[in-house]
Amino acid sequence: MAAGPVIDLGPQQFRDRAIGAFRTGDTAGALSALEEGLEKHPNHAQLANTAGDIYLKSGDAVSAIMHFGNAAALEPQSTQYAINHAIALSAADRHHHALDVLRRVETNGRKLAVYCSTRGNAARGANLLAEAQEWYDHALAIEPQRPLALHGRARVAIERGDDQAVQWFDRALAVNSGDADAWLGKAQALDVAGDTNGARQIAEAIVQQAPGWAEGLRFLAQLRLSASETDFSSHYGAAAKLVPQDPSIYSEWCATLASLDFDEKAAEVAVEAQKAFPANAHFTFLEAVHASSSGQLDRAEAIFAKLEQQDDNRWLQEARHRIRIGEVERANNLVEKILAQDPWNISAWAIRGVVWRLGQDPKSVWLQEQEGLVQLRPLRDAETLLPEVVPFMHELHDRSTFPLGQSLRGGTQTRGNLFARPEPLLARLKEAIMETVEDYRQALPPQDAKHPLLRTRELQWAMEGAWSVRLAGGGDFHASHIHPQGIVSSALYLELPKDRGDDPKAGWLEIGRPAKDLGLEIGPLKTIEPKEGHLALFPSTLYHGTRPFRGDRRMTVAFDVNLQKGTPQ
């Protein structure tokens, strides 16, 4: 009997098989067909592109990046493959790389709404908001009703302080009325515009219709906090009853309470969560964390002793607990485990500094007290800038609120990234600040590959984010905290109270006083008397806060500095 024919499937047949399997819900079968097809036809760009598409839709952005990148490399003239590659890169938060890919096909791409919208999304993800606005506008000039471009343009409007933000969200909602994030954006824009009632109505509707959505829950908590409601987080409990199968609501509830020092209440919420989700060990961990922070040390100790979780977060939180109960060496061992895996973990370095100081380790001086690590420097061009900047900042604060989840205890904080706004005055202020930061960098101790800041001394720095804080007399202050997203932190003093009352150091900046919840009776390493038109600059690994003050207002611009994106570490 003659043998049957041996048939080699072509790339199109593998592609058709994969698409058919994916449409029926057989993702594994689709990916298997694609991998087999690519093994036999590794130079087929369309097959690689299809693989990227299905991997991205199945939630594997890393594999999608690889396959879309292969397709774009095989056919570098293809604008569509480059766009797909950029979309996958942005999905993995690699926005700067996405922009590099898109720039290579700009000549042909700028004629396409999808290219312009994708580029706007990448620029927005990279926090290049002026560039994002430009590309969204290009997209909408080509296709005025493009939903993603309208949504992105509306988001940029609120992030840049555009007075037309509400109207932009209305345009986005007219095209896609079911876009929950656009509704949230409109509520946020109404709040900025002073329509707190309108914002509250939308926020409450969002929480009712999407009770498990963390962003909606958090925004409603912010509004309730701003309205001075004592039980500002009770809607989390109502949401948990509406979606009893969603454990994330309890996690968010704990985080919201803890952000304002309601750790005892957060521990009780964690207990309720354990009743609802007895198999979820995360809530046992949260009970230990918040019980310890609230001073219930025996309760926390009993829980930590039984925890099986072994990761950076557990080690960091248990290290804090060990400090509270005086087990400094055990705290040090836990921090060492974190830094062995992640030497750039700013939170772990901050705890290491506390531990070394408690143990009178000489390395504490090397880490925290070298001459030049903490500086007070005059702002470049302050005499020209401040007379314009101060009244402008007051206008912003008059429309700002007390922020949720920050170190403020009273006062207001501007929304978003201050220097993403379009005003030329702010561009001048940012330039002056970064020139002053360069003065600070040049005056630092020499490069040191082992030091968390000095190892970056000769690398390229960039501003990570910026905001303004206005505290009012009557006891407002910053609780001692760190900024774990930066390498250098700073405050530019714009306005200071004239009357300090009984405390001659009221409103002074304290550097190195540990966070209050650690329960340590040790003072700051250094105190700085603020001066208008000056910047306090210091490593982000150092705890810092302000002493309470009474009398007039105190206004600053704060920011973080980090390595410039793409700088090798």
C-alpha positions in Angstrom: 0.0 0.0 0.0 1.4 3.4 -1.0 2.4 5.8 1.7 0.3 9.0 1.9 1.8 12.3 0.9 3.9 14.3 3.4 2.5 17.8 3.5 4.5 20.8 4.8 2.2 23.5 6.0 3.0 27.0 4.8 3.2 30.1 7.0 -0.3 31.2 6.0 -1.8 27.8 7.0 -0.1 28.0 10.5 -1.4 31.5 10.8 -5.0 30.5 9.8 -4.9 27.6 12.3 -3.7 29.8 15.1 -6.3 32.5 14.4 -9.1 29.9 14.2 -8.0 28.3 17.5 -7.8 31.7 19.3 -11.3 32.6 18.1 -12.7 29.5 19.7 -11.0 30.3 23.0 -8.1 27.8 22.5 -5.3 30.2 23.3 -2.8 27.4 24.1 -3.6 25.7 20.7 -3.2 29.0 18.9 0.2 29.7 20.5 1.4 26.1 19.9 0.5 26.5 16.2 2.4 29.8 16.0 5.5 28.5 17.7 5.6 25.5 15.4 5.0 27.7 12.3 7.8 30.1 13.3 10.2 27.2 13.9 9.6 26.1 10.3 9.3 29.6 8.9 11.4 31.9 11.1 11.7 34.7 8.5 8.0 35.2 7.9 7.1 38.6 9.2 3.4 38.3 9.0 3.4 35.1 11.1 5.7 36.8 13.7 3.3 39.7 13.8 0.3 37.4 14.4 2.2 35.7 17.2 2.8 39.1 18.8 -0.9 40.0 18.5 -2.1 36.8 20.1 0.6 36.9 22.9 -0.4 40.5 23.6 -4.1 39.7 23.7 -3.4 36.8 26.1 -1.6 39.1 28.5 2.0 38.2 27.7 3.5 41.5 26.7 7.1 40.2 27.0 6.6 37.5 24.3 4.5 40.0 22.3 7.5 42.5 22.3 9.8 39.7 21.0 7.6 38.6 18.1 6.5 42.1 17.1 10.1 43.2 17.2 11.1 40.2 14.9 8.4 41.2 12.5 9.5 44.8 12.4 13.1 43.7 11.9 12.2 41.4 9.0 10.2 44.2 7.3 11.7 47.5 8.6 9.6 49.5 6.1 6.4 48.3 7.7 4.8 51.1 9.7 2.1 48.7 11.0 4.6 46.3 12.5 6.5 49.1 14.2 3.3 50.5 15.6 2.4 47.0 17.0 5.9 46.7 18.5 5.5 50.1 20.2 2.0 49.1 21.5 3.5 46.0 23.2 6.4 48.0 24.6 4.0 50.5 26.1 2.0 47.7 27.6 5.2 46.6 29.4 5.8 50.2 30.6 8.8 50.6 28.2 7.5 53.8 26.9 10.8 55.4 26.0 11.8 52.3 23.9 8.3 52.6 22.2 9.1 56.2 21.2 12.4 55.1 19.7 10.6 52.5 17.6 8.0 55.0 16.5 10.4 57.7 15.6 12.0 55.4 13.0 8.8 55.3 11.0 7.6 58.8 11.6 7.7 60.0 8.0 5.0 57.5 6.9 3.4 57.1 10.3 2.4 60.7 10.9 -0.2 60.3 8.2 -2.0 57.6 10.2 -4.3 58.2 13.1 -3.3 55.0 14.7 0.4 55.9 14.6 -0.3 59.4 16.1 -2.5 58.0 18.8 0.0 55.3 19.7 2.8 57.8 19.8 0.7 60.0 22.1 0.1 57.1 24.4 3.8 56.3 24.6 4.8 59.9 25.2 2.2 60.2 28.0 3.5 57.0 29.5 7.0 58.5 29.4 5.6 61.6 31.2 6.3 63.8 28.1 2.9 65.4 28.3 3.5 68.3 25.9 4.7 65.8 23.2 1.7 63.5 24.0 -0.7 66.4 23.5 0.8 67.2 20.2 0.5 63.7 18.9 -3.1 63.2 20.2 -4.0 66.4 18.4 -2.4 65.0 15.2 -4.5 61.9 15.6 -7.7 63.8 16.1 -7.0 66.0 13.1 -7.0 62.9 11.0 -9.8 61.0 12.8 -11.8 63.3 15.1 -13.8 60.5 16.8 -10.9 58.2 17.6 -11.8 56.9 21.1 -8.3 56.2 22.4 -7.0 59.5 21.2 -9.9 61.4 22.7 -9.4 59.6 26.1 -5.6 60.2 26.0 -6.1 63.9 25.1 -8.6 64.3 27.9 -6.2 62.7 30.4 -3.3 65.0 29.2 -5.7 68.0 29.7 -6.2 67.3 33.4 -2.6 66.3 34.0 -1.4 69.6 32.4 -4.0 71.7 34.3 -6.0 72.6 31.2 -9.1 74.6 32.0 -10.9 72.7 29.1 -10.4 69.3 30.8 -14.1 68.8 31.5 -14.9 69.5 27.9 -12.3 67.1 26.7 -13.8 64.3 28.8 -17.2 65.2 27.5 -15.9 64.7 24.0 -14.4 61.3 24.9 -17.6 60.2 26.6 -19.7 61.3 23.6 -17.8 58.7 21.6 -17.6 56.0 24.3 -20.1 56.5 27.1 -19.2 53.3 28.8 -15.6 54.3 29.4 -15.3 54.1 33.2 -11.9 55.8 33.3 -13.2 58.7 31.3 -16.1 59.1 33.8 -13.5 59.1 36.6 -11.5 61.6 34.7 -14.5 63.9 34.3 -15.1 63.6 38.0 -11.5 64.6 38.7 -11.7 67.5 36.3 -14.9 68.7 37.9 -13.2 68.6 41.3 -10.3 70.6 40.0 -12.8 73.1 38.5 -14.4 73.5 41.9 -17.6 71.5 41.2 -17.2 69.1 44.2 -20.9 68.2 44.1 -20.7 67.1 40.5 -17.5 65.2 41.1 -19.1 63.5 44.2 -22.2 62.4 42.2 -20.1 60.8 39.5 -17.7 59.2 42.0 -20.5 57.6 43.9 -22.1 56.3 40.7 -18.8 54.8 39.7 -18.4 53.0 43.0 -21.9 51.7 42.8 -21.5 50.4 39.3 -17.9 49.2 39.6 -17.4 48.6 43.3 -14.2 46.6 42.8 -12.4 49.3 40.9 -9.6 50.6 43.1 -9.2 54.0 41.3 -12.9 54.8 41.8 -12.8 53.8 45.5 -9.7 55.8 46.1 -11.1 58.9 44.5 -14.3 58.8 46.5 -12.2 58.4 49.7 -10.3 61.5 48.6 -13.5 63.5 48.2 -14.9 62.4 51.5 -11.6 63.2 53.2 -11.7 66.6 51.7 -15.2 67.1 53.0 -13.9 66.3 56.6 -16.0 63.1 56.9 -14.7 61.1 59.8 -15.5 57.7 58.4 -14.2 58.6 54.9 -13.5 55.0 53.9 -16.7 53.3 54.9 -17.7 52.9 51.2 -15.0 50.2 50.9 -17.1 48.1 53.3 -20.2 48.6 51.2 -18.2 47.7 48.0 -17.0 44.5 49.6 -20.6 43.4 50.3 -21.5 44.2 46.6 -18.6 42.1 45.3 -17.9 39.5 48.0 -15.6 37.5 45.7 -13.1 40.4 45.2 -10.3 40.4 47.8 -8.6 43.5 46.3 -11.2 45.8 47.9 -10.0 44.8 51.4 -6.4 45.4 50.3 -7.2 48.8 49.1 -9.2 49.6 52.2 -6.2 48.7 54.4 -3.8 50.8 52.3 -6.1 53.9 52.4 -6.5 53.7 56.2 -2.8 53.1 56.8 -1.8 56.1 54.6 -3.3 58.4 57.2 -2.0 56.5 60.2 -5.2 54.6 61.0 -3.2 51.4 61.4 -5.3 50.0 64.2 -8.4 50.2 62.0 -6.5 48.8 59.0 -5.5 45.8 61.1 -9.2 45.2 62.0 -10.1 45.4 58.3 -7.4 42.8 57.6 -9.1 40.5 60.2 -12.5 41.0 58.4 -10.8 40.1 55.2 -9.4 36.9 56.6 -13.0 35.8 57.5 -14.1 36.5 54.0 -11.0 34.9 52.4 -9.6 32.4 54.9 -7.3 30.8 52.2 -5.7 34.2 51.3 -2.5 34.5 53.4 -2.0 38.1 52.3 -4.5 39.4 54.8 -2.8 37.6 57.6 0.4 39.4 56.6 -1.5 42.8 56.5 -2.8 42.2 60.0 0.7 41.7 61.2 2.0 44.8 59.4 -0.7 47.1 60.7 -0.9 45.6 64.1 2.8 46.3 64.5 2.5 49.8 63.1 -0.2 50.6 65.6 1.9 49.4 68.5 0.2 46.0 69.1 3.6 44.3 69.0 2.8 41.0 70.7 -0.1 40.5 68.3 2.1 41.2 65.4 4.9 39.0 66.7 2.6 36.0 67.0 1.5 36.4 63.4 5.0 37.0 61.9 6.2 33.8 63.6 3.7 31.8 61.6 3.9 33.5 58.2 5.3 31.4 55.4 5.5 34.3 52.9 9.1 35.0 51.9 9.7 38.0 49.7 11.1 41.6 49.8 7.8 43.0 51.1 7.6 40.6 54.0 11.3 41.1 54.9 11.0 44.9 54.8 7.8 45.0 56.9 9.2 42.5 59.4 12.5 44.5 59.6 10.4 47.5 60.7 8.7 45.3 63.3 12.0 44.0 64.6 13.2 47.6 65.1 10.0 48.3 67.1 10.7 45.4 69.5 14.4 46.1 69.7 15.8 43.2 67.7 18.2 45.3 65.7 20.4 42.5 64.5 17.4 40.5 63.1 16.2 43.7 61.4 19.7 44.1 59.8 19.7 40.5 58.5 16.3 41.0 56.8 17.4 44.2 55.1 20.6 42.5 53.9 18.4 39.8 52.2 16.5 42.5 50.4 19.6 44.4 49.2 21.3 41.2 48.1 18.5 40.8 45.6 17.7 44.5 44.9 20.6 46.9 45.6 18.5 49.8 44.4 15.7 49.4 47.0 15.5 52.8 48.6 13.2 51.7 51.3 15.6 49.0 52.4 18.5 51.4 52.4 16.5 53.8 54.6 15.9 51.0 57.2 19.5 50.0 56.9 20.4 53.5 57.9 18.2 53.3 60.9 19.6 49.9 61.9 23.2 51.0 61.6 22.5 54.2 63.6 20.9 52.1 66.4 23.8 49.8 66.4 26.3 52.7 66.4 27.9 51.1 63.3 30.5 53.5 61.7 29.0 52.7 58.3 26.0 54.9 59.4 28.2 58.0 59.0 29.4 56.8 55.6 25.8 56.3 54.5 24.0 59.3 56.0 26.4 61.9 57.4 29.2 62.6 54.9 29.7 66.3 54.4 27.8 67.4 51.3 25.1 64.8 51.3 22.7 67.3 52.7 22.8 70.8 51.3 20.8 74.0 51.4 21.5 75.9 48.2 20.2 79.2 46.7 17.9 78.7 43.7 19.4 80.0 40.5 17.7 83.3 39.4 15.5 83.3 42.5 15.2 87.1 42.6 13.6 87.2 39.1 11.5 84.0 39.4 10.0 84.1 42.9 8.0 87.3 42.6 6.1 85.6 39.7 6.1 82.0 41.0 4.7 82.7 44.5 1.4 84.2 43.5 0.9 81.7 40.7 1.4 78.8 43.2 -1.1 80.3 45.5 -3.7 80.3 42.7 -3.0 76.6 42.2 -3.4 75.8 45.9 -6.6 77.7 46.1 -8.0 75.0 43.8 -6.2 72.1 45.5 -7.1 69.8 48.4 -5.6 67.7 51.1 -4.1 64.7 49.4 -4.8 61.0 50.3 -1.8 58.8 50.9 0.9 61.5 51.3 3.0 62.7 54.2 1.0 65.9 54.8 -0.9 66.3 58.0 -2.9 69.3 57.0 -2.6 71.7 54.1 -2.9 71.2 50.4 -0.9 69.7 47.6 -1.1 70.4 43.9 -2.4 67.6 41.6 -0.3 65.7 39.1 3.2 66.6 38.0 3.7 70.3 38.5 6.2 70.7 35.6 3.9 68.9 33.1 1.8 72.0 33.1 2.2 74.3 30.0 2.9 77.6 31.7 6.3 79.1 30.5 6.9 80.4 34.0 7.0 76.7 35.3 9.4 75.8 32.5 11.7 78.6 33.7 11.4 77.4 37.3 12.2 73.8 36.3 15.3 74.9 34.4 16.5 77.0 37.4 15.9 74.1 39.8 17.8 71.6 37.7 20.7 74.0 37.4 20.7 74.2 41.2 20.6 70.4 41.4 23.7 70.3 39.2 25.4 72.6 41.7 24.4 70.1 44.4 25.8 67.2 42.4 29.1 68.9 41.8 29.5 69.5 45.5 28.8 65.9 46.6 31.6 63.7 48.0 33.4 61.6 45.3 32.0 58.7 43.3 31.5 55.6 45.5 30.2 52.4 43.8 28.8 51.0 47.0 26.9 54.1 48.2 23.2 54.3 47.1 23.5 58.0 46.0 27.2 58.5 45.3 27.3 55.5 42.9 25.2 57.8 40.6 27.3 60.9 41.0 28.8 60.8 37.5 25.6 59.5 35.7 22.8 61.5 34.1 20.1 62.8 36.5 16.6 63.9 35.6 13.6 65.2 37.5 11.2 62.4 38.3 8.1 64.3 39.5 7.2 67.6 41.2 4.4 69.1 43.3 3.8 72.0 45.5 2.7 71.9 49.2 1.1 74.7 51.2 0.8 74.3 54.9 -1.2 76.6 57.0 -0.4 77.8 60.5 -2.1 75.9 63.3 0.1 72.8 63.6 0.3 71.5 59.9 3.4 69.5 59.2 5.0 66.7 57.2 5.3 63.4 59.0 8.7 61.9 58.7 8.9 59.8 55.5 11.1 58.9 52.5 10.5 59.1 48.7 11.4 55.6 47.5 11.0 56.5 43.8 14.0 58.8 43.7 17.7 59.0 44.5 17.7 62.7 45.6 14.8 64.5 47.2 14.3 68.2 47.7 12.1 71.1 48.8 12.3 74.6 47.3 11.1 77.1 49.9 8.8 79.7 48.3 7.1 81.3 51.4 7.8 80.9 55.1 5.9 81.9 58.3 7.2 85.0 59.9 5.9 84.2 63.4 7.2 80.9 64.8 5.5 81.1 68.2 7.2 79.4 71.2 9.3 77.0 69.1 12.4 78.7 67.6 12.7 75.8 65.2 9.0 75.7 64.2 8.7 74.6 60.5 12.3 73.5 60.3 13.2 70.5 58.1 14.4 67.5 60.1 16.7 65.1 58.3 17.2 61.6 59.6 14.5 61.4 62.3 12.9 57.9 61.8 9.3 57.5 61.0 7.0 57.9 64.0 5.6 54.4 63.7 9.0 52.8 64.3 8.7 54.0 67.9 12.2 55.2 68.3 13.3 58.0 70.7 16.1 59.3 68.5 16.3 62.8 67.0 17.2 64.0 63.6 20.8 63.8 62.2 20.5 67.3 61.0 18.0 70.2 61.1 17.8 72.8 58.4 16.4 76.3 58.9 14.4 77.0 55.7 15.2 80.1 53.7 13.0 81.5 51.0 14.5 81.0 47.6 16.6 78.1 48.7 16.5 74.4 48.1 17.1 71.7 50.6 18.7 68.7 48.8 19.4 65.3 50.4 19.6 61.5 49.5 16.2 59.9 49.2 17.3 57.2 51.6 17.1 59.7 54.5 13.9 60.1 56.4 12.7 63.7 56.6 9.8 65.7 57.9 9.0 69.2 59.2 8.3 70.4 62.7 4.8 71.8 63.3 4.4 75.5 63.2 1.8 78.2 63.9 1.2 81.5 62.3 1.5 82.3 58.6 1.5 79.9 55.6 4.5 77.8 54.4 4.7 76.9 50.7 7.3 74.7 48.9 7.9 73.0 45.6 9.0 69.4 46.3 10.5 67.0 43.7 12.5 63.8 43.3 15.5 63.3 41.1 16.3 59.9 39.5 18.6 58.5 36.9 17.7 59.7 33.4 15.6 57.1 31.6 17.7 54.6 29.8 20.8 55.2 32.0 22.5 51.8 32.6 22.8 50.9 36.3 
